[in-house]
């Protein structure tokens, strides 16, 4: 997945709040999700319409917010972690809202986004995320969710393998790199993922 994202503060010596970093990471997650959705099309899978495409983008956003939460679990106390993930979720939902309004007109897309985000958190809760990134079960959950969106016709029936083997690990790697770049000078060690392992793989 070739991608260039803005994931560094221009003035790296200036202190940043949790909310500042959450907003910046939300924008990075949006860029990563867009690229992942485009990569599916580039791999010769087919979107029937913009509803299907934005549903895939949404699934990647839910996945990436969850990855960020696993990383934050290793580096923040519970209150700060809650503030950080709440801020990231809110800002990610704002990007989702704005872009769906551009495509489909006015509507409350944010509420649907946040409801789905909570549902996906439950789906990912007992999967593994460690220093090597998302484990097999976490990647499989994402792959199955995207397979449901894309369907099982002759063109899209193997999209789960594309997601599990290639796109999900790359998306998570880019998100973790963004965390490291954004938070590295904020005196927040959010790059330690060894403690953020939940469940067998």
N, C-alpha and C positions, 0 to 999 in steps of 0.2 A: 504494500500500500504506500504509494508515493504521496507525501503530504507535507506541506509547509504550513505551520500554524504559528500564531503569535502566542508564545508561551514564556516570554521573559519580560520583566519590567525594564523599562528604559533606564531608569535610575535605580540600580540594584542596591544602593546603600540606603535608600529611603525606606523607613519602616512602613509596612502595609498591614492593614487590619485583616482579621479573618474574613470579613465581608468583602473587602477588596479582592482578596485572593480567591474567594468563592466565586465572585462574578467573573474574574479572569479565567478561572478554570472552566466555568460554564460555557464561556465563549470557545475555549479550546475544545471542549466536548462536542459542541455544535459543529465545529469544523471537522472533527474526526468522524462524527456520525454522517455528515454529508458525504465525505470522501468514501466511507465504507459503503454507503448506498450506491454511489456512482461506481464503485469497484464491482459490485454485484452485476450491474448492467454491463460493465466492460468485460466481465467473464462470461458473457453471452447468455445470461439469464434475463428474463423478460418481465418488465412492469406493464401491467395492463392500463394503468392510469395513475394520476398524481395521488389519489387516495392510497393506493398500494405503496407507492414510493414513500410517501410521508409516514405511513405506518411502519415501514422498515426503519426509517430515520428515528422514529419514536422508540422502537425496540433497542436500537443502539444507544440512544440517550439514556434509557432506563438502565441498561447494562453499565454504561460508563459512570453514571451517578453512583451505582452500587459499588463499582470498583473503587471510586474515590472514597466511599464510606469505609471500605475495607482498609484502605491505606491510612485514612484518618484514624481508624480504630487503633492503629499501632503507634500513632504519634501525638494524639490529643487526649486531654482528659474528657470525660463524658459530656460535660456542659459545653466545652468548646467544640467538640465533635458535632454536637447537635446544632449549634449555631452555624458551623461551617457547612454541614450538609443541607440544612434548611435553606441557607442562603444560596448554595449552588443549585438546589432543586428549584427554588423560586426563579432564579435568573435563567436557568435552562428552560423552564416553562415559558418565560417571557420571549425567548428566541423562538420557541415552538409556536406560541400564540401569534407573533408578528408574521411569521412566514406562512402559517396556514391562513391567516386573514388575507394575505396577498394572493393566495391561490383560490380560496373558497369563499371569501367574503367574511363579513362580521359573524362572530360567534364566540362562545365561551370555551375555547380550546384548552385554556390553562387548567380548568377544573378537571376535565377529562384526562389531561396529561398527569396531573398530580394523583388522581385516583389510580391510574394505571401504574404509576411509579410505585405506589404503596403495594399494589398487587404483585408486581414483579419482585419487590424486595422480599416478600414472603416466598416466592418461587426460588429465589437465589439463596435464601437464608442458610440452607444446610449444604451448600456446595463449598468447594475449597478454593481459596485464593491465597497464594503464598509468594515467596520471593521470586519464584519463577513465573508468576502471573496467574491467570485463571486456570483452575484445574479442569479435568475432562468433563465433569458433571456441570460445572458452570458454563463451559462452552457449549455443552449439549443443550442446556436449557435455552440459551440464546438461539442456537441453531434450530431447535424445534419451533420456537416462537416465530422465527422468520420463515420457516417452512410453511407454517400455518397461513401466514400472510401471503406468501408467494404461490401456494397451491402445489398440487402434485401432478401437473400436466407433464408432457414429455420434455418440455423445455426446462422446467423449474424443479423437477423431482429430485435433483441432486444438490440443490442450493445449500442444504444442511451441511454437506461436506465442505463446501466453499467457506461457509461461515465458521465452522468448528476448527478446520485445519489451518486456515489462512487469515481470514479477516478478523475474527474475534481476538486471537493473540496479538495481532498487529495493532488493533484499536486499543487494547488494554496497555500495550507497550507505549504507545504514543501518549496515552493519558497519564501513565506513571512518569514518563519523561517530562510532561508538562508540570506535574506536581513538583518534581525535583527542581525544575527551572524556576518556577514561580515562588516556591517556598524556601528554596535553598538559602536565601539571604534574609529570610524572615525569622530566623532562629526557631523554626518549627521543624522538628525532624519527622516529616511525614513520609520518608522514603523507606522506613523500616517496615517490611511487610511480613517478616517472619512470625510475628505474633497475631497476624490477621488471618489465621488459618482456621476454618470452621468445617468440621465434618470430614469424613473419609472421601477419597476420590475413587 
